[in-house]
Amino acid sequence: LIEGRKVSYLDVFADKVAQVDNPYDMTCVANEDDAEGMMESRRRLVAQSLGIEPSRIDFLDHAGCHAYYAYMSHPTRSKPLTILVADGYGDGVNGSIWLGMPGGLLSPVLRTGQCNIGRIYRYITLLLGMKPNEHEFKVMGLAPYSNSRYAEKAYSILAETLQVDGIDFAYKVKPNDHFFHFRDRLGACRFDGIAHALQQRTEELLLAWMQNAIKETGAPDLCLSGGVALNVKANMLMAESESVASLFVPPGSNDESLPIGAAFFALAKTMFENGQPVDAVSPFTTPYMGRSYTDKECEDAISSANLSADIRVRKAGVQDIADVLAGNSVVARFDGAMEFGPRALGNRSILADPRQPEAIRLINLMIKKRDFWMPFCPSILESRANDYLQLPDKPVSTSFMSVGFRSTPLGRRHLPAALHPYDNTARPQIVNSRSNPGYHELITAFEERTGVGCLLNTSFNLHGEPIVESPT
């Protein structure tokens, strides 16, 4: 495989594939390249599992599901929208441009397999000794610690490969294999310089592609989707660009939102075929789409935990919690429905005073054990957002920690523990009484005690573990 020879994957991995455990009917699959046969096999299995006719099973395009997730989640679809999708790969595509017109289906402007931004980021994450498809955010967080002096060689190597070519991509020098190409050439470069160069080149490619896409569609209101849209620093630069009239990046734009995108995609198709305007579908109005638990369920979970210590529990009110936070203690908040997406948005969060850098050390030592360079994030009252952040004078999605922003001098004084330690940028959640009344009330109570309308927020989980979902 490494040498590019045409071999059978089933032969190479014969000792890794247990055919007897394969749930699919392989009689309709000629070989591993038979995509149509594999689709039919999957159709049969799903239909059998659900007890429905195979004809009811529909297959939806991977990139289209990403695009419809962003488009149908957009709070307003009353004017044309440009949707950019960039990810690792899916259905032969890793980059696409779509135009959304009010009332209609999305129109594909470009579908390409040459947008290898996500693939390059993934392999360099691996080269830096981190876990690909999971730790790209660590590389993004590491990037500001270096500078152009240490990144110069790595940048020149990256810049010799992938290029923006109009609304598509092309290679100046195309690697036979991305991993080995960069491994052989980046070996003498500093690790932080590699991260810096990778992030810089990613931002340049995305900005150029975005600008060309908007020229092509004529629609400066922008939506982003796909795994690459999790790069909040690149999103920050797009939000600041004069080419962009507004920017929307929904929560969980990577593959975790594909089921929602598929549902939106199928619904849009059905409505359009029935003569109904697609924009009649309401976008989701909250990221808090998970399950919530009653007080009784929480009490039962505590009672059944077999705690060795005798712990007396009473329901703490907002004022109690604000007192604890103002006293420099750390609080884990479990309240209401769980948030959707990769970011904790207050209902499954560990919270602290954003003025206290020592809170970072405490949280990391006891719970998170994060890499030293990784920042925590701020949850900021909507009324104080402009005090702490340099917000563009345009609509930008700020409720989901999906876009980065530069901080103001007051932000750097009030929120040092909730900003990136080196470049003082933030990946904020802006909170108002409509989006999360209880959390808004808590931050407001903290502001009344400290004058700071913000809390440090990180996800309620142990390092490497999923976010807490239930009281058990």
Contacts in CASP RR format, 6 or more apart in sequence:
PFRMAT RR
TARGET T0000
AUTHOR 0000-0000-0000
METHOD contacts of the structure
MODEL  1
LIEGRKVSYLDVFADKVAQVDNPYDMTCVANEDDAEGMMESRRRLVAQSL
GIEPSRIDFLDHAGCHAYYAYMSHPTRSKPLTILVADGYGDGVNGSIWLG
MPGGLLSPVLRTGQCNIGRIYRYITLLLGMKPNEHEFKVMGLAPYSNSRY
AEKAYSILAETLQVDGIDFAYKVKPNDHFFHFRDRLGACRFDGIAHALQQ
RTEELLLAWMQNAIKETGAPDLCLSGGVALNVKANMLMAESESVASLFVP
PGSNDESLPIGAAFFALAKTMFENGQPVDAVSPFTTPYMGRSYTDKECED
AISSANLSADIRVRKAGVQDIADVLAGNSVVARFDGAMEFGPRALGNRSI
LADPRQPEAIRLINLMIKKRDFWMPFCPSILESRANDYLQLPDKPVSTSF
MSVGFRSTPLGRRHLPAALHPYDNTARPQIVNSRSNPGYHELITAFEERT
GVGCLLNTSFNLHGEPIVESPT
1 7 0 8 1.000
1 9 0 8 1.000
1 12 0 8 1.000
2 177 0 8 1.000
2 180 0 8 1.000
4 176 0 8 1.000
8 31 0 8 1.000
8 32 0 8 1.000
9 32 0 8 1.000
10 17 0 8 1.000
10 32 0 8 1.000
19 26 0 8 1.000
23 45 0 8 1.000
24 38 0 8 1.000
24 41 0 8 1.000
24 42 0 8 1.000
24 44 0 8 1.000
24 45 0 8 1.000
25 41 0 8 1.000
25 44 0 8 1.000
25 45 0 8 1.000
26 41 0 8 1.000
28 37 0 8 1.000
28 40 0 8 1.000
28 41 0 8 1.000
28 44 0 8 1.000
29 37 0 8 1.000
29 38 0 8 1.000
29 40 0 8 1.000
29 41 0 8 1.000
30 37 0 8 1.000
39 59 0 8 1.000
43 54 0 8 1.000
43 57 0 8 1.000
43 59 0 8 1.000
44 54 0 8 1.000
46 57 0 8 1.000
47 53 0 8 1.000
47 54 0 8 1.000
47 56 0 8 1.000
47 57 0 8 1.000
58 266 0 8 1.000
60 262 0 8 1.000
60 265 0 8 1.000
60 266 0 8 1.000
61 91 0 8 1.000
61 93 0 8 1.000
61 265 0 8 1.000
62 90 0 8 1.000
62 91 0 8 1.000
62 92 0 8 1.000
62 93 0 8 1.000
62 258 0 8 1.000
63 85 0 8 1.000
63 87 0 8 1.000
63 90 0 8 1.000
63 91 0 8 1.000
63 93 0 8 1.000
63 95 0 8 1.000
63 96 0 8 1.000
63 111 0 8 1.000
64 85 0 8 1.000
64 96 0 8 1.000
64 98 0 8 1.000
64 106 0 8 1.000
64 261 0 8 1.000
64 265 0 8 1.000
65 258 0 8 1.000
65 261 0 8 1.000
65 262 0 8 1.000
65 264 0 8 1.000
65 265 0 8 1.000
66 85 0 8 1.000
66 87 0 8 1.000
66 96 0 8 1.000
66 225 0 8 1.000
66 226 0 8 1.000
66 253 0 8 1.000
66 257 0 8 1.000
66 258 0 8 1.000
66 261 0 8 1.000
67 83 0 8 1.000
67 85 0 8 1.000
67 96 0 8 1.000
67 98 0 8 1.000
67 106 0 8 1.000
67 225 0 8 1.000
68 106 0 8 1.000
68 261 0 8 1.000
68 262 0 8 1.000
68 264 0 8 1.000
68 265 0 8 1.000
68 268 0 8 1.000
69 225 0 8 1.000
69 250 0 8 1.000
69 253 0 8 1.000
69 257 0 8 1.000
69 258 0 8 1.000
69 260 0 8 1.000
69 261 0 8 1.000
69 264 0 8 1.000
70 83 0 8 1.000
70 85 0 8 1.000
70 223 0 8 1.000
70 224 0 8 1.000
70 225 0 8 1.000
70 229 0 8 1.000
70 248 0 8 1.000
70 249 0 8 1.000
70 250 0 8 1.000
70 253 0 8 1.000
71 77 0 8 1.000
71 81 0 8 1.000
71 83 0 8 1.000
71 98 0 8 1.000
71 100 0 8 1.000
71 106 0 8 1.000
71 223 0 8 1.000
71 264 0 8 1.000
72 261 0 8 1.000
72 264 0 8 1.000
72 268 0 8 1.000
72 281 0 8 1.000
72 283 0 8 1.000
73 248 0 8 1.000
73 250 0 8 1.000
73 260 0 8 1.000
73 264 0 8 1.000
73 283 0 8 1.000
73 284 0 8 1.000
74 81 0 8 1.000
74 223 0 8 1.000
74 248 0 8 1.000
74 250 0 8 1.000
74 283 0 8 1.000
75 248 0 8 1.000
75 283 0 8 1.000
77 100 0 8 1.000
77 102 0 8 1.000
77 103 0 8 1.000
77 279 0 8 1.000
77 283 0 8 1.000
78 102 0 8 1.000
78 279 0 8 1.000
79 102 0 8 1.000
79 219 0 8 1.000
79 221 0 8 1.000
80 99 0 8 1.000
80 100 0 8 1.000
80 101 0 8 1.000
80 102 0 8 1.000
80 217 0 8 1.000
80 218 0 8 1.000
80 219 0 8 1.000
80 221 0 8 1.000
81 99 0 8 1.000
81 100 0 8 1.000
81 219 0 8 1.000
81 221 0 8 1.000
81 222 0 8 1.000
81 223 0 8 1.000
82 97 0 8 1.000
82 98 0 8 1.000
82 99 0 8 1.000
82 100 0 8 1.000
82 213 0 8 1.000
82 214 0 8 1.000
82 217 0 8 1.000
82 218 0 8 1.000
82 219 0 8 1.000
82 220 0 8 1.000
82 221 0 8 1.000
82 222 0 8 1.000
82 223 0 8 1.000
83 97 0 8 1.000
83 98 0 8 1.000
83 99 0 8 1.000
83 100 0 8 1.000
83 106 0 8 1.000
83 222 0 8 1.000
83 223 0 8 1.000
83 224 0 8 1.000
83 225 0 8 1.000
84 95 0 8 1.000
84 96 0 8 1.000
84 97 0 8 1.000
84 209 0 8 1.000
84 210 0 8 1.000
84 213 0 8 1.000
84 222 0 8 1.000
84 223 0 8 1.000
84 224 0 8 1.000
84 225 0 8 1.000
84 229 0 8 1.000
85 95 0 8 1.000
85 96 0 8 1.000
85 97 0 8 1.000
85 98 0 8 1.000
85 224 0 8 1.000
85 225 0 8 1.000
85 226 0 8 1.000
85 229 0 8 1.000
86 94 0 8 1.000
86 95 0 8 1.000
86 115 0 8 1.000
86 117 0 8 1.000
86 118 0 8 1.000
86 206 0 8 1.000
86 226 0 8 1.000
86 227 0 8 1.000
86 228 0 8 1.000
86 229 0 8 1.000
87 94 0 8 1.000
87 95 0 8 1.000
87 118 0 8 1.000
87 226 0 8 1.000
87 227 0 8 1.000
87 228 0 8 1.000
87 254 0 8 1.000
87 255 0 8 1.000
88 94 0 8 1.000
88 116 0 8 1.000
88 118 0 8 1.000
88 119 0 8 1.000
88 122 0 8 1.000
88 227 0 8 1.000
88 228 0 8 1.000
89 113 0 8 1.000
89 119 0 8 1.000
92 113 0 8 1.000
93 111 0 8 1.000
93 112 0 8 1.000
93 113 0 8 1.000
94 112 0 8 1.000
94 113 0 8 1.000
94 114 0 8 1.000
94 115 0 8 1.000
94 116 0 8 1.000
94 117 0 8 1.000
94 118 0 8 1.000
94 119 0 8 1.000
95 110 0 8 1.000
95 111 0 8 1.000
95 112 0 8 1.000
95 113 0 8 1.000
95 115 0 8 1.000
96 108 0 8 1.000
96 109 0 8 1.000
96 110 0 8 1.000
96 111 0 8 1.000
96 112 0 8 1.000
97 108 0 8 1.000
97 109 0 8 1.000
97 110 0 8 1.000
97 167 0 8 1.000
97 213 0 8 1.000
97 216 0 8 1.000
97 217 0 8 1.000
98 106 0 8 1.000
98 107 0 8 1.000
98 108 0 8 1.000
98 109 0 8 1.000
99 106 0 8 1.000
99 107 0 8 1.000
99 109 0 8 1.000
99 217 0 8 1.000
99 219 0 8 1.000
100 106 0 8 1.000
100 107 0 8 1.000
100 219 0 8 1.000
101 107 0 8 1.000
102 277 0 8 1.000
102 279 0 8 1.000
103 277 0 8 1.000
103 278 0 8 1.000
103 279 0 8 1.000
103 280 0 8 1.000
104 268 0 8 1.000
104 272 0 8 1.000
104 277 0 8 1.000
104 278 0 8 1.000
104 279 0 8 1.000
105 268 0 8 1.000
105 269 0 8 1.000
105 272 0 8 1.000
105 278 0 8 1.000
106 268 0 8 1.000
109 167 0 8 1.000
109 213 0 8 1.000
109 216 0 8 1.000
109 217 0 8 1.000
110 167 0 8 1.000
110 168 0 8 1.000
110 213 0 8 1.000
110 216 0 8 1.000
112 168 0 8 1.000
112 169 0 8 1.000
113 169 0 8 1.000
114 162 0 8 1.000
114 168 0 8 1.000
114 169 0 8 1.000
114 170 0 8 1.000
114 171 0 8 1.000
115 168 0 8 1.000
115 169 0 8 1.000
115 209 0 8 1.000
116 162 0 8 1.000
116 169 0 8 1.000
116 178 0 8 1.000
117 162 0 8 1.000
117 202 0 8 1.000
117 205 0 8 1.000
117 206 0 8 1.000
117 228 0 8 1.000
118 227 0 8 1.000
118 228 0 8 1.000
119 178 0 8 1.000
120 158 0 8 1.000
120 161 0 8 1.000
120 162 0 8 1.000
120 178 0 8 1.000
120 182 0 8 1.000
120 198 0 8 1.000
120 202 0 8 1.000
121 136 0 8 1.000
121 139 0 8 1.000
121 198 0 8 1.000
121 202 0 8 1.000
121 228 0 8 1.000
121 231 0 8 1.000
122 132 0 8 1.000
122 133 0 8 1.000
122 136 0 8 1.000
123 132 0 8 1.000
123 178 0 8 1.000
123 179 0 8 1.000
123 182 0 8 1.000
124 139 0 8 1.000
124 182 0 8 1.000
124 186 0 8 1.000
124 194 0 8 1.000
124 198 0 8 1.000
125 131 0 8 1.000
125 132 0 8 1.000
125 135 0 8 1.000
125 136 0 8 1.000
125 138 0 8 1.000
125 139 0 8 1.000
126 132 0 8 1.000
126 179 0 8 1.000
127 179 0 8 1.000
127 182 0 8 1.000
127 183 0 8 1.000
127 186 0 8 1.000
127 194 0 8 1.000
128 139 0 8 1.000
128 191 0 8 1.000
128 194 0 8 1.000
128 195 0 8 1.000
130 138 0 8 1.000
130 139 0 8 1.000
136 230 0 8 1.000
136 231 0 8 1.000
137 230 0 8 1.000
137 374 0 8 1.000
138 371 0 8 1.000
138 373 0 8 1.000
138 374 0 8 1.000
139 195 0 8 1.000
139 198 0 8 1.000
139 199 0 8 1.000
140 195 0 8 1.000
140 199 0 8 1.000
140 231 0 8 1.000
140 232 0 8 1.000
140 233 0 8 1.000
141 195 0 8 1.000
141 373 0 8 1.000
141 374 0 8 1.000
141 375 0 8 1.000
141 420 0 8 1.000
142 191 0 8 1.000
142 192 0 8 1.000
142 195 0 8 1.000
142 196 0 8 1.000
142 371 0 8 1.000
142 373 0 8 1.000
143 192 0 8 1.000
143 195 0 8 1.000
143 196 0 8 1.000
143 198 0 8 1.000
143 199 0 8 1.000
143 200 0 8 1.000
143 233 0 8 1.000
144 196 0 8 1.000
144 420 0 8 1.000
144 422 0 8 1.000
144 423 0 8 1.000
144 425 0 8 1.000
145 192 0 8 1.000
145 195 0 8 1.000
145 196 0 8 1.000
145 373 0 8 1.000
145 422 0 8 1.000
146 190 0 8 1.000
146 192 0 8 1.000
146 193 0 8 1.000
146 195 0 8 1.000
146 196 0 8 1.000
147 196 0 8 1.000
148 155 0 8 1.000
148 196 0 8 1.000
148 200 0 8 1.000
150 190 0 8 1.000
150 192 0 8 1.000
150 193 0 8 1.000
150 196 0 8 1.000
151 193 0 8 1.000
151 194 0 8 1.000
151 196 0 8 1.000
151 197 0 8 1.000
151 200 0 8 1.000
152 197 0 8 1.000
153 188 0 8 1.000
153 189 0 8 1.000
154 186 0 8 1.000
154 189 0 8 1.000
154 190 0 8 1.000
154 193 0 8 1.000
154 194 0 8 1.000
154 196 0 8 1.000
154 197 0 8 1.000
154 198 0 8 1.000
155 196 0 8 1.000
155 197 0 8 1.000
155 200 0 8 1.000
155 201 0 8 1.000
157 182 0 8 1.000
157 185 0 8 1.000
157 186 0 8 1.000
157 189 0 8 1.000
157 197 0 8 1.000
158 182 0 8 1.000
158 197 0 8 1.000
158 198 0 8 1.000
158 201 0 8 1.000
159 201 0 8 1.000
160 172 0 8 1.000
160 173 0 8 1.000
161 171 0 8 1.000
161 172 0 8 1.000
161 173 0 8 1.000
161 174 0 8 1.000
161 175 0 8 1.000
161 181 0 8 1.000
162 169 0 8 1.000
162 170 0 8 1.000
162 171 0 8 1.000
162 172 0 8 1.000
162 205 0 8 1.000
163 169 0 8 1.000
163 170 0 8 1.000
163 171 0 8 1.000
163 172 0 8 1.000
163 205 0 8 1.000
164 205 0 8 1.000
164 208 0 8 1.000
164 209 0 8 1.000
164 212 0 8 1.000
166 212 0 8 1.000
167 209 0 8 1.000
167 212 0 8 1.000
167 213 0 8 1.000
167 216 0 8 1.000
169 205 0 8 1.000
169 209 0 8 1.000
175 181 0 8 1.000
175 182 0 8 1.000
186 194 0 8 1.000
189 197 0 8 1.000
199 231 0 8 1.000
199 233 0 8 1.000
199 234 0 8 1.000
202 228 0 8 1.000
202 231 0 8 1.000
202 234 0 8 1.000
203 233 0 8 1.000
203 234 0 8 1.000
203 237 0 8 1.000
206 228 0 8 1.000
206 231 0 8 1.000
206 234 0 8 1.000
206 237 0 8 1.000
206 238 0 8 1.000
207 234 0 8 1.000
207 237 0 8 1.000
207 238 0 8 1.000
207 241 0 8 1.000
210 222 0 8 1.000
210 238 0 8 1.000
210 241 0 8 1.000
210 243 0 8 1.000
210 244 0 8 1.000
211 241 0 8 1.000
211 243 0 8 1.000
214 220 0 8 1.000
214 222 0 8 1.000
214 243 0 8 1.000
214 244 0 8 1.000
220 243 0 8 1.000
220 244 0 8 1.000
220 245 0 8 1.000
220 246 0 8 1.000
221 244 0 8 1.000
221 245 0 8 1.000
221 246 0 8 1.000
221 248 0 8 1.000
222 238 0 8 1.000
222 244 0 8 1.000
222 245 0 8 1.000
222 246 0 8 1.000
222 247 0 8 1.000
222 248 0 8 1.000
223 247 0 8 1.000
223 248 0 8 1.000
223 249 0 8 1.000
223 250 0 8 1.000
224 235 0 8 1.000
224 238 0 8 1.000
224 247 0 8 1.000
224 248 0 8 1.000
224 249 0 8 1.000
224 253 0 8 1.000
225 249 0 8 1.000
225 250 0 8 1.000
225 253 0 8 1.000
225 257 0 8 1.000
226 253 0 8 1.000
226 254 0 8 1.000
226 255 0 8 1.000
227 253 0 8 1.000
227 254 0 8 1.000
227 255 0 8 1.000
228 234 0 8 1.000
229 235 0 8 1.000
229 249 0 8 1.000
229 253 0 8 1.000
229 254 0 8 1.000
229 402 0 8 1.000
230 252 0 8 1.000
230 253 0 8 1.000
230 254 0 8 1.000
230 342 0 8 1.000
230 402 0 8 1.000
232 401 0 8 1.000
232 402 0 8 1.000
232 403 0 8 1.000
232 404 0 8 1.000
232 427 0 8 1.000
233 404 0 8 1.000
233 425 0 8 1.000
235 247 0 8 1.000
235 249 0 8 1.000
235 402 0 8 1.000
235 403 0 8 1.000
235 404 0 8 1.000
236 403 0 8 1.000
236 404 0 8 1.000
236 405 0 8 1.000
236 406 0 8 1.000
236 425 0 8 1.000
238 244 0 8 1.000
238 247 0 8 1.000
239 247 0 8 1.000
239 392 0 8 1.000
239 394 0 8 1.000
239 396 0 8 1.000
239 403 0 8 1.000
239 404 0 8 1.000
239 405 0 8 1.000
240 392 0 8 1.000
244 394 0 8 1.000
245 394 0 8 1.000
246 394 0 8 1.000
246 395 0 8 1.000
246 396 0 8 1.000
247 394 0 8 1.000
247 395 0 8 1.000
247 396 0 8 1.000
247 397 0 8 1.000
247 403 0 8 1.000
248 395 0 8 1.000
248 396 0 8 1.000
248 397 0 8 1.000
249 397 0 8 1.000
249 400 0 8 1.000
249 402 0 8 1.000
249 403 0 8 1.000
250 257 0 8 1.000
250 397 0 8 1.000
250 400 0 8 1.000
250 402 0 8 1.000
251 257 0 8 1.000
251 287 0 8 1.000
251 339 0 8 1.000
251 340 0 8 1.000
251 341 0 8 1.000
251 342 0 8 1.000
251 343 0 8 1.000
251 345 0 8 1.000
251 400 0 8 1.000
251 401 0 8 1.000
251 402 0 8 1.000
252 340 0 8 1.000
252 341 0 8 1.000
252 342 0 8 1.000
252 400 0 8 1.000
252 402 0 8 1.000
253 402 0 8 1.000
254 342 0 8 1.000
256 341 0 8 1.000
256 342 0 8 1.000
257 340 0 8 1.000
257 341 0 8 1.000
260 284 0 8 1.000
264 281 0 8 1.000
267 281 0 8 1.000
268 278 0 8 1.000
268 281 0 8 1.000
271 277 0 8 1.000
271 278 0 8 1.000
271 280 0 8 1.000
271 281 0 8 1.000
272 278 0 8 1.000
286 435 0 8 1.000
287 339 0 8 1.000
287 340 0 8 1.000
287 341 0 8 1.000
287 345 0 8 1.000
287 399 0 8 1.000
287 400 0 8 1.000
288 336 0 8 1.000
288 337 0 8 1.000
288 338 0 8 1.000
288 339 0 8 1.000
288 340 0 8 1.000
288 345 0 8 1.000
288 347 0 8 1.000
288 436 0 8 1.000
289 337 0 8 1.000
289 338 0 8 1.000
289 339 0 8 1.000
289 340 0 8 1.000
290 337 0 8 1.000
290 338 0 8 1.000
290 339 0 8 1.000
290 340 0 8 1.000
291 337 0 8 1.000
291 338 0 8 1.000
291 469 0 8 1.000
291 470 0 8 1.000
292 336 0 8 1.000
292 337 0 8 1.000
292 338 0 8 1.000
293 336 0 8 1.000
293 470 0 8 1.000
293 471 0 8 1.000
295 315 0 8 1.000
297 471 0 8 1.000
298 334 0 8 1.000
298 471 0 8 1.000
299 313 0 8 1.000
301 470 0 8 1.000
301 471 0 8 1.000
301 472 0 8 1.000
302 311 0 8 1.000
302 313 0 8 1.000
302 471 0 8 1.000
304 472 0 8 1.000
305 472 0 8 1.000
316 324 0 8 1.000
318 438 0 8 1.000
318 441 0 8 1.000
318 442 0 8 1.000
318 445 0 8 1.000
319 445 0 8 1.000
321 331 0 8 1.000
321 333 0 8 1.000
321 442 0 8 1.000
321 445 0 8 1.000
322 442 0 8 1.000
322 445 0 8 1.000
322 446 0 8 1.000
322 448 0 8 1.000
322 449 0 8 1.000
323 449 0 8 1.000
324 331 0 8 1.000
325 331 0 8 1.000
325 351 0 8 1.000
325 352 0 8 1.000
325 353 0 8 1.000
325 446 0 8 1.000
325 455 0 8 1.000
326 353 0 8 1.000
326 446 0 8 1.000
326 449 0 8 1.000
326 450 0 8 1.000
327 353 0 8 1.000
328 353 0 8 1.000
328 356 0 8 1.000
328 358 0 8 1.000
328 359 0 8 1.000
329 352 0 8 1.000
330 350 0 8 1.000
330 351 0 8 1.000
330 352 0 8 1.000
330 359 0 8 1.000
330 362 0 8 1.000
330 363 0 8 1.000
330 366 0 8 1.000
331 350 0 8 1.000
331 351 0 8 1.000
331 352 0 8 1.000
332 349 0 8 1.000
332 350 0 8 1.000
332 351 0 8 1.000
332 460 0 8 1.000
333 346 0 8 1.000
333 347 0 8 1.000
333 348 0 8 1.000
333 349 0 8 1.000
333 350 0 8 1.000
333 351 0 8 1.000
333 439 0 8 1.000
333 442 0 8 1.000
333 460 0 8 1.000
334 347 0 8 1.000
334 348 0 8 1.000
334 460 0 8 1.000
334 468 0 8 1.000
334 471 0 8 1.000
335 346 0 8 1.000
335 347 0 8 1.000
335 438 0 8 1.000
335 439 0 8 1.000
336 347 0 8 1.000
337 347 0 8 1.000
338 347 0 8 1.000
338 348 0 8 1.000
338 467 0 8 1.000
338 469 0 8 1.000
339 345 0 8 1.000
339 346 0 8 1.000
339 347 0 8 1.000
339 348 0 8 1.000
341 400 0 8 1.000
343 377 0 8 1.000
343 400 0 8 1.000
343 401 0 8 1.000
343 402 0 8 1.000
343 427 0 8 1.000
343 429 0 8 1.000
343 459 0 8 1.000
344 350 0 8 1.000
344 457 0 8 1.000
344 458 0 8 1.000
344 459 0 8 1.000
344 460 0 8 1.000
344 467 0 8 1.000
345 379 0 8 1.000
345 399 0 8 1.000
345 400 0 8 1.000
345 401 0 8 1.000
345 429 0 8 1.000
345 436 0 8 1.000
345 439 0 8 1.000
345 457 0 8 1.000
346 379 0 8 1.000
346 429 0 8 1.000
346 436 0 8 1.000
346 439 0 8 1.000
346 457 0 8 1.000
347 436 0 8 1.000
347 439 0 8 1.000
348 459 0 8 1.000
348 460 0 8 1.000
348 461 0 8 1.000
348 467 0 8 1.000
348 468 0 8 1.000
348 469 0 8 1.000
349 379 0 8 1.000
349 457 0 8 1.000
349 458 0 8 1.000
349 459 0 8 1.000
349 460 0 8 1.000
350 363 0 8 1.000
350 367 0 8 1.000
350 368 0 8 1.000
350 457 0 8 1.000
350 458 0 8 1.000
350 459 0 8 1.000
350 460 0 8 1.000
351 379 0 8 1.000
351 455 0 8 1.000
351 456 0 8 1.000
351 457 0 8 1.000
352 359 0 8 1.000
352 362 0 8 1.000
352 363 0 8 1.000
352 417 0 8 1.000
352 455 0 8 1.000
352 456 0 8 1.000
353 359 0 8 1.000
353 417 0 8 1.000
353 446 0 8 1.000
353 450 0 8 1.000
353 452 0 8 1.000
353 455 0 8 1.000
353 456 0 8 1.000
354 378 0 8 1.000
354 414 0 8 1.000
354 415 0 8 1.000
354 416 0 8 1.000
354 417 0 8 1.000
354 418 0 8 1.000
354 452 0 8 1.000
354 454 0 8 1.000
354 455 0 8 1.000
354 456 0 8 1.000
355 414 0 8 1.000
355 415 0 8 1.000
355 416 0 8 1.000
355 417 0 8 1.000
355 450 0 8 1.000
355 452 0 8 1.000
356 417 0 8 1.000
357 416 0 8 1.000
357 417 0 8 1.000
359 417 0 8 1.000
359 456 0 8 1.000
360 376 0 8 1.000
360 417 0 8 1.000
360 456 0 8 1.000
363 376 0 8 1.000
363 458 0 8 1.000
364 370 0 8 1.000
367 462 0 8 1.000
367 463 0 8 1.000
368 458 0 8 1.000
368 462 0 8 1.000
368 463 0 8 1.000
369 463 0 8 1.000
370 463 0 8 1.000
373 421 0 8 1.000
373 422 0 8 1.000
375 418 0 8 1.000
375 419 0 8 1.000
375 420 0 8 1.000
375 421 0 8 1.000
375 426 0 8 1.000
375 427 0 8 1.000
376 417 0 8 1.000
376 418 0 8 1.000
376 456 0 8 1.000
376 457 0 8 1.000
376 458 0 8 1.000
377 401 0 8 1.000
377 418 0 8 1.000
377 426 0 8 1.000
377 427 0 8 1.000
377 428 0 8 1.000
377 429 0 8 1.000
377 456 0 8 1.000
377 457 0 8 1.000
377 458 0 8 1.000
378 388 0 8 1.000
378 415 0 8 1.000
378 418 0 8 1.000
378 419 0 8 1.000
378 426 0 8 1.000
378 428 0 8 1.000
378 429 0 8 1.000
378 454 0 8 1.000
378 455 0 8 1.000
378 456 0 8 1.000
378 457 0 8 1.000
379 428 0 8 1.000
379 429 0 8 1.000
379 431 0 8 1.000
379 439 0 8 1.000
379 443 0 8 1.000
379 454 0 8 1.000
379 455 0 8 1.000
379 457 0 8 1.000
380 388 0 8 1.000
380 389 0 8 1.000
380 415 0 8 1.000
380 428 0 8 1.000
380 429 0 8 1.000
380 430 0 8 1.000
380 431 0 8 1.000
380 443 0 8 1.000
380 453 0 8 1.000
380 454 0 8 1.000
381 430 0 8 1.000
381 431 0 8 1.000
381 432 0 8 1.000
381 440 0 8 1.000
381 443 0 8 1.000
381 444 0 8 1.000
381 447 0 8 1.000
381 453 0 8 1.000
381 454 0 8 1.000
382 430 0 8 1.000
382 431 0 8 1.000
382 432 0 8 1.000
384 447 0 8 1.000
384 453 0 8 1.000
384 454 0 8 1.000
385 391 0 8 1.000
385 398 0 8 1.000
385 428 0 8 1.000
385 430 0 8 1.000
387 408 0 8 1.000
387 410 0 8 1.000
387 411 0 8 1.000
388 407 0 8 1.000
388 408 0 8 1.000
388 410 0 8 1.000
388 411 0 8 1.000
388 414 0 8 1.000
388 415 0 8 1.000
388 426 0 8 1.000
388 428 0 8 1.000
388 454 0 8 1.000
389 405 0 8 1.000
389 406 0 8 1.000
389 407 0 8 1.000
389 408 0 8 1.000
389 411 0 8 1.000
389 426 0 8 1.000
389 428 0 8 1.000
390 405 0 8 1.000
390 406 0 8 1.000
390 407 0 8 1.000
390 408 0 8 1.000
391 398 0 8 1.000
391 405 0 8 1.000
396 403 0 8 1.000
397 403 0 8 1.000
398 405 0 8 1.000
398 428 0 8 1.000
398 429 0 8 1.000
398 430 0 8 1.000
399 429 0 8 1.000
399 430 0 8 1.000
399 431 0 8 1.000
399 435 0 8 1.000
400 429 0 8 1.000
401 427 0 8 1.000
401 428 0 8 1.000
401 429 0 8 1.000
403 427 0 8 1.000
404 425 0 8 1.000
404 426 0 8 1.000
404 427 0 8 1.000
404 428 0 8 1.000
405 425 0 8 1.000
405 426 0 8 1.000
405 428 0 8 1.000
406 424 0 8 1.000
406 425 0 8 1.000
406 426 0 8 1.000
407 415 0 8 1.000
407 419 0 8 1.000
407 424 0 8 1.000
407 425 0 8 1.000
407 426 0 8 1.000
411 419 0 8 1.000
412 419 0 8 1.000
412 424 0 8 1.000
414 452 0 8 1.000
414 453 0 8 1.000
414 454 0 8 1.000
415 426 0 8 1.000
415 452 0 8 1.000
415 454 0 8 1.000
415 456 0 8 1.000
417 456 0 8 1.000
418 426 0 8 1.000
418 454 0 8 1.000
418 455 0 8 1.000
418 456 0 8 1.000
418 457 0 8 1.000
419 425 0 8 1.000
419 426 0 8 1.000
420 426 0 8 1.000
429 457 0 8 1.000
431 439 0 8 1.000
431 440 0 8 1.000
431 443 0 8 1.000
432 440 0 8 1.000
433 440 0 8 1.000
433 441 0 8 1.000
442 455 0 8 1.000
443 453 0 8 1.000
443 454 0 8 1.000
443 455 0 8 1.000
444 453 0 8 1.000
446 452 0 8 1.000
446 453 0 8 1.000
446 455 0 8 1.000
447 453 0 8 1.000
447 454 0 8 1.000
459 467 0 8 1.000
460 467 0 8 1.000
460 468 0 8 1.000
461 467 0 8 1.000
461 468 0 8 1.000
END
